[in-house]
Amino acid sequence: MKFGKYFFALLSATLISACGGDDDDPAPVAASTIDKVAQERGFNALLAAATKAELGGTLSDANARLTVFAPTDAAFNSLATSLGFSNATAMVNALPPAALRNILTYHVLPTRKPASELGATAQSTQTTSYSFAGAPATLRLETQGGVRITDAALTTATVTAADVAASNGVIHAVDKVLVPPGVLNVVQMAQVNPQFSSLVSAVVSANLQGTLSGAGPFTVFAPTNAAFAAAPTGLTTPQLTTVLTYHVLGSQVLAAQIPFGTPVTTVANQPITINAGTPPTITDTTATRARINATDVRASNGVIHVIDKVLIPAL
């Protein structure tokens, strides 16, 4: 749906860089709907994605009362380049409408939440309108030092301008596109998180990106950059391939399904053992266990669990 011509004068909107304020002092309400305010404020990539995803009617619905965490054009360009696109326009053109719809609705709360309400508690969890596997996805909002939002890819966006008023809700500008669960594949989920840049480089070097972008499902134990910095170097390509596939299971195993204490065969055809504990750990061929520091990063073709050590197989 194309957005109509902006024809109302935009009332003055209060822009603040961090959430706060008094609950009795709600954000002002503008005369124009969210789509028109976004157009006036220069959220061009957001509007292009909304048009392709057929969400224009939602943003222009005069009866709605929405909160939109609106990524800037720079945020969309950053996501695009991390996924290998030249810019946001190329990414929007390439992604199917359903994927864009899932990404965009992950930025929307179904109620109007001005800055004062977002900052009502030290930390809160807001449920978005996005649904994955029958359950609503969540965004974790932290309000110390400004509002920060952690998404399903374990990356964080910051609200850079709050309380941009609209007649049918409120916009909070954010500096990053929020990534929902189940839309990107395991390789892409690693690409959008800077702490996995070493892992992504290794996967590309071993030419495994095509395999791990396939249908799966996979379970990937993903070492962070710090883990790779402490790992052995100088591996041949076949050795690197063995190391990387040693981090992959050929099925999806969520945290609740982990068979603790039982050897599990990896794609490298060598076993690992996952040990119960807080946090859980993984035993490889060395004496040093890897700690699982985060679980259930859901991708379209599997799940990622974050670990603090590169697992070492028999080479």
C-alpha positions in Angstrom: 0.0 0.0 0.0 1.4 3.4 -0.9 1.5 6.1 1.7 -0.6 9.2 1.0 0.8 12.7 0.6 1.7 14.4 3.8 -1.0 17.1 4.2 -1.3 18.0 7.9 1.2 20.3 9.6 3.3 18.3 12.0 2.9 19.5 15.5 6.0 20.0 17.6 7.2 16.6 19.0 9.5 16.4 22.0 12.7 14.6 21.2 14.8 13.2 24.0 17.8 10.9 23.9 16.8 8.7 26.8 13.6 7.6 28.4 12.5 9.1 31.6 10.1 11.7 32.8 6.9 11.7 34.8 4.1 9.2 34.2 1.7 12.1 34.5 3.4 13.9 31.6 2.6 11.7 28.6 4.1 12.2 25.2 2.3 14.8 23.0 0.1 13.6 20.3 0.6 14.9 16.7 -2.1 15.4 14.1 -0.7 12.9 11.6 -0.5 9.1 11.7 2.7 7.1 12.1 3.4 6.6 8.4 3.2 10.3 7.7 5.3 11.3 10.7 7.9 8.6 9.7 8.0 10.1 6.2 8.5 13.6 7.5 11.3 12.4 9.8 13.2 10.6 7.1 12.6 6.9 8.0 12.8 6.0 4.3 14.1 2.4 4.6 11.5 1.6 7.2 8.7 2.9 5.0 10.0 1.1 1.9 10.1 -2.2 3.9 6.6 -1.5 5.3 5.3 -0.9 1.8 6.7 -4.2 0.5 5.5 -6.1 3.6 2.0 -4.6 3.2 2.0 -3.0 6.6 1.3 0.5 5.4 -2.3 0.1 6.5 -1.3 -0.7 10.0 0.9 2.4 10.3 -1.8 4.6 8.9 -4.7 3.1 10.9 -6.3 6.1 12.6 -7.8 3.9 15.2 -4.6 2.1 16.3 -2.5 3.0 19.3 0.9 1.7 18.6 4.5 2.0 19.7 7.0 1.7 16.9 10.7 1.3 17.5 11.8 2.8 14.2 15.3 2.0 12.9 17.1 4.8 11.1 18.2 4.5 7.5 21.8 4.0 8.8 20.5 1.1 10.9 18.9 -0.5 7.9 22.1 0.0 5.9 24.2 -1.6 8.6 22.0 -4.7 8.7 22.1 -4.9 4.9 25.9 -4.8 4.7 26.3 -7.4 7.5 24.1 -9.7 5.5 26.1 -9.1 2.3 23.8 -6.6 0.5 25.1 -3.4 -0.9 22.6 -1.2 1.0 19.2 -1.2 2.6 17.4 -0.8 -0.8 19.0 -3.9 -2.1 18.1 -5.8 1.0 14.5 -4.7 1.0 14.2 -5.6 -2.7 15.7 -9.1 -2.1 13.9 -10.2 1.1 10.4 -11.7 0.7 7.5 -9.8 2.1 6.9 -12.4 4.8 10.4 -12.0 6.2 10.1 -8.2 6.1 6.8 -8.4 7.9 8.2 -10.5 10.7 11.1 -8.2 11.1 9.0 -5.0 11.2 6.3 -6.3 13.5 9.0 -7.2 15.9 9.5 -3.5 16.3 5.9 -2.8 17.2 4.1 -2.9 20.5 0.3 -3.0 20.3 -0.2 -0.2 22.8 1.0 3.4 23.0 4.1 3.5 25.3 5.6 7.0 25.7 9.0 7.4 27.2 7.7 7.8 30.7 6.0 4.4 30.6 9.0 2.7 29.1 11.1 4.0 32.0 8.7 3.1 34.7 10.8 0.3 36.1 14.5 -0.4 36.2 14.1 -3.3 33.8 11.1 -4.7 32.0 10.2 -7.1 29.3 7.8 -6.0 26.6 5.9 -8.4 24.4 5.8 -7.5 20.7 3.2 -8.4 18.1 5.5 -10.8 16.4 4.7 -14.5 16.9 7.1 -17.4 16.5 6.1 -21.0 16.8 2.8 -20.0 18.4 4.4 -17.9 21.1 4.9 -14.1 21.2 8.5 -12.9 20.9 9.9 -10.6 23.5 12.1 -7.5 23.6 14.0 -6.8 26.8 14.1 -3.1 27.6 16.7 -1.8 30.0 16.4 1.8 31.2 19.7 2.5 32.9 21.6 5.1 31.0 18.8 5.3 28.4 16.6 2.7 26.8 18.4 -0.3 25.3 16.6 -3.2 23.6 18.1 -6.7 23.3 16.8 -8.7 20.4 16.7 -12.4 19.5 20.2 -12.2 17.9 21.6 -11.1 21.3 22.4 -7.7 19.9 21.4 -4.4 21.4 19.7 -1.3 20.0 19.6 2.1 21.7 16.7 4.5 21.6 18.3 7.7 20.1 15.1 9.8 19.9 12.0 9.1 22.0 8.4 10.3 22.0 8.1 11.3 18.3 4.4 11.8 18.5 1.7 10.6 16.1 -2.0 10.7 16.2 -2.2 6.8 16.4 0.8 6.2 18.6 4.4 7.1 19.2 7.7 6.5 17.5 11.0 5.8 19.3 14.0 6.0 16.9 16.6 3.2 17.4 20.1 2.8 16.0 19.8 -0.8 15.0 17.3 -3.1 13.2 16.0 -5.6 15.8 16.3 -9.2 14.6 13.4 -11.5 15.5 13.7 -15.3 16.1 13.2 -17.7 13.2 13.7 -15.3 10.3 17.4 -15.5 9.5 19.4 -18.7 9.1 22.2 -19.7 11.5 24.9 -18.1 9.3 23.0 -14.9 9.0 22.3 -14.8 12.8 26.0 -15.0 13.3 26.7 -12.3 10.7 24.4 -9.8 12.4 26.2 -10.2 15.8 29.7 -8.7 15.9 30.8 -11.1 18.6 30.7 -13.9 16.0 32.8 -12.2 13.3 35.7 -14.6 13.8 33.3 -17.6 13.5 31.8 -16.2 10.3 35.3 -15.7 8.9 36.3 -19.2 9.7 33.1 -20.6 8.2 33.7 -18.7 5.0 37.4 -19.8 4.9 36.2 -23.5 5.2 33.5 -22.8 2.6 30.8 -24.1 4.9 28.4 -21.1 4.6 26.3 -22.7 1.9 25.9 -25.9 4.0 25.0 -24.1 7.2 22.5 -21.9 5.3 20.7 -25.0 4.0 17.5 -26.5 5.3 19.0 -28.1 8.4 17.9 -28.2 11.1 21.2 -27.6 12.9 22.4 -26.9 16.4 25.5 -24.7 16.4 27.7 -24.2 19.4 29.1 -20.8 18.5 32.4 -19.6 20.0 32.8 -15.9 20.5 35.6 -13.8 19.1 37.4 -14.0 22.5 37.2 -17.8 22.3 38.8 -17.8 18.8 41.5 -15.4 20.0 42.5 -18.1 22.5 42.3 -21.0 20.0 45.1 -22.8 18.2 46.1 -21.2 14.9 47.7 -22.4 11.7 45.2 -25.1 10.8 44.9 -26.4 7.3 41.6 -26.1 5.6 40.7 -29.8 6.2 41.6 -29.3 9.9 39.5 -26.1 10.1 36.6 -27.9 8.5 36.8 -30.6 11.1 37.0 -28.1 14.0 34.0 -26.2 12.7 31.8 -29.2 12.0 32.7 -30.4 15.5 30.6 -27.5 16.7 27.5 -28.6 14.8 24.8 -31.2 15.4 22.7 -32.5 12.6 19.4 -31.8 14.4 17.9 -29.0 16.4 18.5 -29.4 20.1 17.0 -26.7 22.3 18.3 -26.1 25.8 15.5 -28.0 27.3 16.3 -31.0 25.1 20.0 -31.3 25.9 20.9 -34.9 26.9 23.3 -34.1 29.7 26.0 -36.5 30.4 25.5 -38.5 27.3 28.0 -38.3 24.4 26.5 -36.6 21.4 27.9 -37.2 17.9 28.7 -34.0 15.9 28.7 -33.5 12.2 32.5 -34.1 12.4 31.6 -37.7 13.4 33.3 -37.1 16.8 31.4 -36.9 20.1 31.1 -34.1 22.6 29.5 -34.4 26.1 27.4 -31.7 27.5 27.5 -31.4 31.3 24.7 -30.1 33.5 25.6 -27.1 35.7 25.3 -23.3 36.0 26.3 -22.6 33.4 26.3 -26.0 31.5 29.7 -27.0 30.0 30.9 -29.0 27.0 33.7 -31.6 27.2 35.8 -32.0 24.1 39.1 -33.8 23.6 41.0 -31.4 25.9 41.0 -31.0 29.7 39.4 -27.5 29.5 35.6 -27.4 29.2 33.6 -24.8 27.2 30.9 -22.9 29.1 27.6 -22.4 27.4 26.8 -18.7 28.2 23.6 -18.3 26.2 21.1 -20.7 24.7 18.3 -20.9 22.2 19.2 -18.3 19.7 16.5 -19.3 17.2 17.2 -19.3 13.5 15.1 -20.3 10.5 17.1 -23.5 10.2 18.1 -24.4 13.7 19.4 -23.0 16.9 22.6 -21.4 18.3 24.1 -21.8 21.7 26.9 -19.4 22.6 30.1 -20.9 24.1 33.3 -19.3 25.5 35.9 -21.8 24.0 36.6 -23.3 20.6 35.9 -27.0 20.8 39.0 -29.1 19.8 38.4 -32.5 18.1 40.9 -35.1 17.3 42.9 -33.8 14.3 
